[in-house]
Amino acid sequence: MFGSEVLDVAIGLVLLFLILSLICSSIREAIETAVKSRARDLERGIREMFGDLKRQNLVPQFYNHPLINGLFKDQYDPSKPTNLPSYIPSGTFALTLIDLVMSGKAQRALEGAANVAEAIPPSFTDLRQAVTNLPPDSNLRGALLPLIDAAGNDAIRVRQNVENWFNASMDRVSGWYKRRTQIILAAVGFSIAGFLNVDAIAIARYLNTNQTARSVLVAQVEAHRRALAQAAEAGGAGAQPAPQAPGQSSDLSDPLGWLERQGGLPLGWRFSPEPGQPQTDFERDWRRAPVSPGGWLLKITGILFTGFAVTLGAPFWFDVLNKIMVIRSTVKPEEKSHEEPSKE
């Protein structure tokens, strides 16, 4: 069984990683709001599905269709992909694509012709013929024909197959977004860890030697867990709002101050003694910059460890924190504090 001190140190570190992960996630969302990367990824995925990578044929027709154009402002402009929607329902995609094919707009767009018969197929059962009329080398024709043949004469299954094709392609688009998110989280995490001197090794050593800091951090986590449990038990419409987890409220506006108030974690750099600070105190300061190659190697290792930990994300560390608290609650009282020998 782990000792209570080891678990308390782990709780302090996990709480630190959780708060930093929340901060990095907030920064990532701010970047997403500015650059609209989801909209860019969605548009790129649709271009690849249609085989219209240069946005010259079917993609403008698709985005300017009333069902899609209602999801964003203005008309489709290839030079302004950030104005496009970041999400399109699969049902809307299927109906829009089928309408483009049935009306002949898809054929005209893919062939680049101006004068093609305007006749609209008389019924939905003629969809296969409309798809067959598409250019033989088009991606859209090659994708839709197997989907239609697999559905037989069932029009509902045809639409469902198109929706499933879209959802499968969006899984790939989601992969692009997740990989880029990991890269951005890593960049932000390493930057914060280096700039603020968030050294996981030094902080673990500090918590191991500072019982007050450990106690304050653990008490904060336990208080939030009790408050959340009480709110969950209260439930119902008249229940009080559930308190927010550490680092999810106004604490994010001043994360360093919050952490300092929770036991004075050694964050930040110190390159010289503060005014009036004795040299001996400065040498014992956990924030002091290393003066030897070995010290710098240990410092860089601790900062890198923090950066890698942050890339795992806030949900991961929130789950780990809950599990550690459960383990801690199972530690026997005599394991938490040594029993004093009985007096005879």
C-alpha positions in Angstrom: 0.0 0.0 0.0 1.3 3.5 -0.9 2.1 5.7 2.1 -0.1 8.7 2.6 2.8 11.1 2.0 3.4 9.6 -1.5 -0.2 9.9 -2.4 -0.4 13.5 -1.2 2.6 14.4 -3.4 0.9 12.7 -6.3 -2.3 14.6 -5.7 -0.4 17.9 -5.6 1.4 17.1 -8.9 -1.8 15.9 -10.6 -3.7 19.0 -9.5 -0.9 21.1 -10.9 -1.0 19.2 -14.3 -4.8 19.5 -14.3 -4.8 23.3 -13.9 -2.0 23.7 -16.5 -4.0 21.5 -18.9 -7.1 23.6 -18.4 -5.1 26.8 -19.1 -3.6 25.2 -22.3 -7.0 24.1 -23.4 -8.4 27.6 -23.0 -5.5 29.0 -25.1 -6.1 26.3 -27.7 -9.8 27.3 -27.9 -8.9 30.9 -28.2 -6.6 30.0 -31.2 -9.4 28.0 -32.7 -11.8 30.9 -32.4 -9.3 33.1 -34.2 -8.3 30.9 -37.1 -11.4 28.7 -37.5 -9.4 25.6 -38.1 -12.5 23.3 -37.8 -14.1 25.1 -40.8 -10.9 24.8 -42.8 -10.7 21.1 -42.1 -14.3 20.5 -43.0 -14.0 22.3 -46.3 -10.8 20.4 -47.1 -12.5 17.1 -46.3 -15.4 17.9 -48.6 -13.0 19.0 -51.4 -11.3 15.6 -51.1 -14.6 13.7 -51.1 -15.7 15.5 -54.3 -12.2 15.4 -55.9 -12.4 19.2 -56.3 -9.2 20.2 -54.6 -8.9 23.5 -56.4 -12.5 24.6 -55.5 -13.4 25.1 -59.2 -16.3 22.9 -59.7 -18.7 21.1 -57.3 -17.5 22.6 -54.0 -18.8 26.1 -54.7 -22.1 24.6 -55.9 -22.3 22.6 -52.7 -21.6 25.5 -50.3 -23.9 27.9 -52.2 -26.8 25.5 -52.0 -29.6 26.9 -49.8 -29.4 24.0 -47.3 -25.7 24.7 -46.7 -25.6 28.4 -47.3 -28.0 28.9 -44.5 -25.3 27.6 -42.1 -23.0 30.6 -42.7 -23.0 34.2 -43.8 -22.6 35.5 -47.3 -21.7 33.4 -50.3 -18.9 30.8 -50.7 -15.5 32.5 -51.1 -12.5 30.2 -51.5 -10.2 33.0 -50.2 -12.2 33.2 -46.9 -12.7 29.7 -45.6 -12.9 31.0 -42.0 -16.5 32.2 -42.8 -17.6 28.7 -43.6 -19.5 26.4 -41.1 -17.4 24.3 -38.8 -20.1 21.6 -38.7 -22.6 20.2 -41.2 -25.2 17.6 -40.2 -24.8 14.3 -42.1 -28.5 14.4 -43.1 -28.1 17.9 -44.6 -25.0 16.8 -46.5 -26.8 13.8 -48.0 -29.9 15.8 -49.0 -27.8 18.6 -50.5 -25.6 16.2 -52.5 -28.5 14.2 -53.8 -30.3 17.4 -54.9 -27.2 18.6 -56.7 -26.9 15.3 -58.6 -30.6 15.0 -59.4 -30.9 18.5 -60.7 -27.9 18.1 -63.0 -25.9 20.8 -61.2 -23.2 18.3 -60.2 -22.8 17.0 -63.7 -22.5 20.5 -65.1 -20.0 21.5 -62.4 -17.8 18.4 -62.9 -17.8 18.6 -66.7 -17.3 22.3 -66.7 -19.9 22.7 -69.4 -22.4 25.6 -69.7 -25.0 23.9 -71.8 -26.1 20.6 -70.5 -29.7 19.3 -70.6 -31.7 20.9 -67.8 -34.1 18.0 -67.5 -34.5 16.9 -63.9 -35.0 13.2 -63.4 -38.6 12.5 -62.8 -38.2 10.4 -59.6 -35.7 9.4 -57.0 -35.3 6.0 -58.6 -33.5 7.7 -61.4 -30.7 8.8 -59.1 -28.4 6.0 -60.3 -28.8 7.2 -63.9 -28.0 10.8 -62.8 -24.9 9.5 -61.0 -23.9 7.4 -64.1 -24.0 10.6 -66.2 -21.3 12.2 -64.1 -17.8 12.2 -65.7 -16.3 8.6 -65.5 -13.2 9.8 -63.8 -14.9 11.8 -61.1 -14.5 10.9 -57.4 -18.1 11.5 -56.8 -19.3 9.0 -59.4 -16.9 6.4 -58.1 -18.1 6.8 -54.5 -21.9 7.2 -55.1 -22.4 4.3 -57.5 -21.4 1.6 -54.9 -23.5 3.3 -52.2 -26.6 3.3 -54.5 -26.1 -0.3 -55.6 -25.7 -1.5 -52.0 -29.0 0.1 -51.1 -30.9 -1.6 -54.0 -34.2 0.2 -54.6 -34.5 1.5 -51.1 -34.3 5.3 -51.3 -34.0 5.7 -47.5 -31.0 3.3 -47.5 -29.4 5.3 -50.2 -29.5 8.5 -48.1 -28.3 6.6 -45.1 -25.3 5.2 -47.1 -24.4 8.7 -48.2 -24.7 9.9 -44.6 -22.4 7.0 -43.5 -19.9 7.9 -46.2 -19.9 11.5 -45.0 -19.5 10.5 -41.3 -16.6 8.1 -42.2 -14.8 11.0 -44.0 -15.4 13.3 -41.1 -13.7 10.8 -38.8 -10.6 11.4 -40.9 -11.1 15.1 -40.7 -11.4 14.8 -36.9 -8.1 13.0 -36.9 -6.5 16.1 -38.6 -7.9 18.3 -35.9 -6.9 16.1 -33.0 -3.3 15.8 -34.3 -3.0 19.5 -34.7 -4.5 20.1 -31.3 -1.9 17.8 -29.7 0.8 19.8 -31.4 -0.6 23.1 -30.2 -1.1 21.8 -26.7 2.4 20.5 -26.6 3.8 23.8 -27.9 1.8 25.8 -25.3 2.5 23.4 -22.5 6.2 23.4 -23.1 6.2 27.2 -23.4 4.4 27.7 -20.1 6.5 25.1 -18.3 9.7 26.8 -19.5 8.6 30.4 -19.0 7.1 29.8 -15.5 9.7 27.3 -14.4 7.1 24.6 -13.8 9.6 21.8 -12.9 7.7 18.7 -12.0 10.8 17.1 -10.3 11.5 20.2 -8.2 7.8 20.5 -7.2 7.6 16.8 -6.2 10.7 17.3 -4.0 9.2 20.5 -2.5 5.9 18.8 -1.7 7.7 15.8 -0.2 9.5 18.1 2.2 6.7 20.6 2.9 3.8 19.0 4.8 1.9 22.3 4.9 1.8 22.6 1.1 0.7 19.0 0.8 -2.1 19.4 3.4 -3.5 22.5 1.8 -3.6 21.0 -1.7 -5.2 17.8 -0.5 -7.7 19.8 1.6 -8.7 21.8 -1.5 -9.3 18.7 -3.6 -11.3 17.0 -0.8 -13.4 20.1 -0.3 -14.3 20.3 -3.9 -15.1 16.6 -4.1 -17.4 16.9 -1.0 -19.1 19.9 -2.5 -19.6 18.1 -5.9 -21.0 15.0 -4.1 -23.4 17.1 -2.1 -24.6 18.9 -5.2 -25.1 15.5 -7.0 -27.1 14.2 -4.0 -29.3 17.3 -3.9 -30.0 17.1 -7.6 -33.3 18.3 -9.1 -34.4 21.6 -10.4 -34.1 23.4 -7.1 -30.6 22.3 -6.3 -27.8 24.8 -5.9 -25.4 25.0 -8.8 -22.6 22.5 -8.6 -19.3 24.1 -7.6 -16.6 24.3 -10.2 -13.5 22.1 -10.1 -10.2 23.7 -9.2 -9.0 25.9 -11.9 -12.3 26.1 -13.8 -13.6 29.4 -12.5 -12.0 32.8 -11.9 -8.9 30.9 -10.7 -7.9 30.7 -14.4 -7.6 34.5 -14.5 -4.7 34.4 -12.0 -3.4 30.8 -12.0 -0.1 31.7 -10.4 -1.8 33.5 -7.5 -4.2 30.6 -7.0 -1.4 28.1 -6.8 0.6 30.3 -4.5 -2.4 30.5 -2.2 -2.6 26.7 -2.1 0.7 26.3 -0.4 3.2 28.4 -2.1 4.3 26.1 -5.0 7.8 27.1 -6.3 6.9 28.6 -9.6 8.8 31.2 -11.5 12.5 32.0 -11.9 14.9 33.6 -9.5 18.3 34.6 -10.9 19.4 36.9 -8.0 18.4 37.4 -4.4 15.4 39.7 -3.7 16.1 42.9 -1.8 16.9 42.0 1.7 17.0 38.3 1.1 20.0 36.6 2.7 22.3 34.7 0.4 21.6 31.4 2.3 17.9 31.8 1.8 18.4 32.5 -1.9 20.5 29.3 -2.3 17.7 27.3 -0.7 15.0 28.9 -3.0 13.5 26.2 -5.1 13.0 28.7 -7.9 16.7 29.6 -8.1 18.2 29.0 -11.6 20.7 26.1 -11.6 24.4 27.0 -11.5 25.9 23.7 -12.7 25.5 21.5 -15.8 24.0 18.7 -13.7 21.5 21.1 -12.2 20.4 22.4 -15.6 20.0 18.9 -16.9 17.7 18.0 -14.0 15.8 21.3 -14.4 15.3 20.7 -18.1 14.2 17.1 -17.5 11.6 18.4 -15.0 10.3 21.0 -17.3 10.0 18.6 -20.2 8.1 16.1 -17.9 5.6 18.9 -17.2 5.2 19.7 -20.9 4.6 16.1 -21.8 2.1 15.7 -18.9 0.1 18.8 -20.1 -0.3 17.3 -23.6 -2.4 14.4 -22.0 -5.2 16.9 -21.5 -7.4 18.0 -18.6 -9.9 15.1 -18.8 -7.1 12.6 -18.3 -5.7 14.3 -15.2 -9.2 14.9 -13.8 -9.8 11.1 -14.0 -6.4 10.3 -12.5 -7.0 12.8 -9.6 -10.4 11.1 -8.8 -8.7 7.6 -8.8 -5.9 8.7 -6.5 -8.4 10.3 -4.1 -10.3 7.0 -4.0 -7.1 5.1 -3.3 -6.2 7.6 -0.6 -9.5 7.1 1.1 -8.9 3.4 1.4 -5.6 3.9 3.2 -6.0 2.7 6.8 -5.8 5.4 9.5 -2.7 3.8 11.0 -1.0 4.1 7.6 -1.9 7.8 7.4 -0.3 8.6 10.8 2.0 6.6 12.9 0.4 5.3 16.1 2.0 6.5 19.3 3.2 3.7 21.7 0.9 3.1 24.5 2.0 4.3 27.9 2.3 1.6 30.5 
